C-alpha cells in the first residue's frame, strides 16, 4: 500500500465515511492514477478536470460518476489539502420541468356558509 493511499484511508476513517464509500473512493482514485500512470500527487488540476470530463464523454452513468467525483475531490481537498476551483464550485440545480410548481397551492374556496 502506498503512503498516499494509507493517508487517504486514515482521512476517510477520521471523516466517518462508511466502508463501502471508502471502497468506492479508493477505486475512483485508482482509476485516475491508472489513466495517467502516475501518482495522483503529481497530477495537475487540468489533468483531473480532463479525466472527469472523459468519464462523462464516455457515457459513464451519473450514479457512477458522482462517487468517482466525490472520491477524487476527497483526495485533493482533504488528503492533499489542495484548494482547486474545480472542487469549490457550487453545483447548479436543475429547474423543475414539472407543470406544477412544487410548493404552490391553489387557495381553498371559502364555503358560502362562512360569509
Residue pairs with C-beta under 8 A, 6 or more apart in sequence:
2 39
4 39
4 40
4 41
4 79
5 26
5 29
7 79
8 25
8 26
8 29
8 74
8 75
8 79
9 22
9 26
11 74
11 78
11 79
12 21
12 22
12 25
12 74
13 22
15 74
15 78
17 25
21 67
24 67
24 68
24 70
24 71
25 67
25 70
25 71
25 74
25 75
26 71
27 68
27 71
28 67
28 68
28 69
28 70
28 71
28 72
29 40
29 71
29 72
29 75
31 68
32 40
32 43
32 48
32 51
32 72
33 39
33 40
35 51
35 54
36 43
36 47
36 51
40 72
40 75
40 76
40 80
41 80
45 82
45 84
45 85
45 86
48 72
48 76
48 84
48 86
49 86
51 72
52 65
52 68
52 69
52 72
52 86
55 64
55 65
55 68
56 65
60 68
73 87
76 82
76 84
76 87
77 83
77 84
77 87
96 102
